[in-house]
Amino acid sequence: MLLNTSLKMQQGSFYIAVWGCQMNVYDADRIADLLSAMGYVRSEGPKGAQIIVLVTCAVRAKAEDKVFNQIAAWQHDGVINDNTILCLGGCIGSELGQKLIEFNSRLNIVFGPRTAHKLPSLINAYKENHRAIIDTEADSLEKFDRLPESGRRGPSAFVTIMEGCSNKCSYCIVPYTRGEEESRPMQDILDEILIHLENGAKEIHLLGQNVNSYRGPSASGETHFSTLLYEIAALGGVERLRFTTSNPMDFSDDIVKAIGEIEIIANAVHVPIQSGSNRILQLMRRRYTQDDYLRLVDKLRNVREDIAISSDFIVGFPGESDEDFKQTLEVVDKVKFDQSFSFVYSKRPGTPAALMEDKVPLEVKKERLYKLQAKLEEYATLHTNKMLGTTQQVLVEGISRKDQSELKSRASNNRIVVFKGSPNLIGQMAEVKIESLSAHTLRGKLI
């Protein structure tokens, strides 16, 4: 074992930074598996790393700005030098390709979500000729067949069940960067989950641009998402099951039924509504109405009365009026969302919405965002306060960063809970009574 580690050290080290969605986190983890298999050792920081990999999204311009600002800062500080191999990937790679090299000549390799598995060969090719490489095209599921066995992830592990998206919402660039929707075979997903369980995972988090439209091939034909949930539950060993993200239009009754029947499914579901206005939803090409969404919420709460429902909101979509925004606030009051995400609309070149006339001033958009976020925070706090005095089953994730004598854990509804306990509990489920609330963190006592 010591000899193997020594050999790996001779290959050098790598560092990975991630921005964006959980699917980017999954891709980054798999890239780490690939580079580790090449003999490189993962570094905790970028300084001194021979290979630096940046994985970022293209959904909002802010993520792109962050990655280029980070590269500039590393160049200024000397973290990146002539010997560093700098790789940039994720949706931004598919979106911009050659333009990335033109924008920053320090980049050596540009890859996309579909070509992450090619990174070892791209690195070797760059080492031979020292010429910038752009490779963003491949079959959507090819990478899953070319990746090594998953490494240890800790108590919670992401598993991507599908690639791409075929919905083509007018504001979203993902269908153009990740391609059309394609589902992984069910057995491949189950096999990957079994590896995570062998490595000590207790929680599995299924990922997809629209998980509830999953239609994976299996021995019995086409498998729907609800069937996949039942199959995972039947494996044994999975103590908590999460999934992200769900489109309301595909949240069928069989999925709702599965949530009611499968106890290991976390007591939290993320269902983005984006806007409460039917007019704006139509412009967004979100194929459901406000009433459709509210009926779905009723169905979910009929099978789980206290289920935490979170959402995404886009504020200031082209043409959004005061009345449209008012309808969004009304939906928030009706649903009383928990821990949601909200953003000002970000124009993405190449999407239909980018061609729409946008007369809403930025200051108005920001004012609406602040108002929405204040209301969302009000309801999130309400849900948090309801947990005081309750007993929660939590998954212990590690040591608290703020207090080394405390453990950090996560409740079924996704709330962070800290409590004093032995480090031996890390990676295990524990029963904790919630005794106090500090900012957004719940404090409990181990039972």
Secondary structure, DSSP 4 states (H G I P E B T S, - for coil): -HHHHHHHHHH-EEEEEE-SSHHHHHHHHHHHHHHHHHT-EE-SSSTT-SEEEEEE--SSHHHHHHHHHHHHHHHHHTSS-TT-EEEEEEHHHHHHTHHHHHH-TT--EEE-GGGGGGHHHHHHHHHHH---EEE----TTHHHHHS-------SEEEEE-EE------TT--HHHHT-S-EEPPHHHHHHHHHHHHHTT--EEEEE-TTGGG-EEEETTEEEEHHHHHHHHHHHS---EEEEE---GGG--HHHHHHHHH-TTB-SEEE---B-S-HHHHHHHT----HHHHHHHHHHHHHH-TT-EEE-EEEES-TT--HHHHHHHHHHHHHH--SS-EEEE----TTSGGGGS-----HHHHHHHHHHHHHHHHHHHHHHHHHTTT-EEEEEEEEE-SS-TTEEEEEETTS-EEEEE--GGGTTSEEEEEEEEEETTEEEEEE-
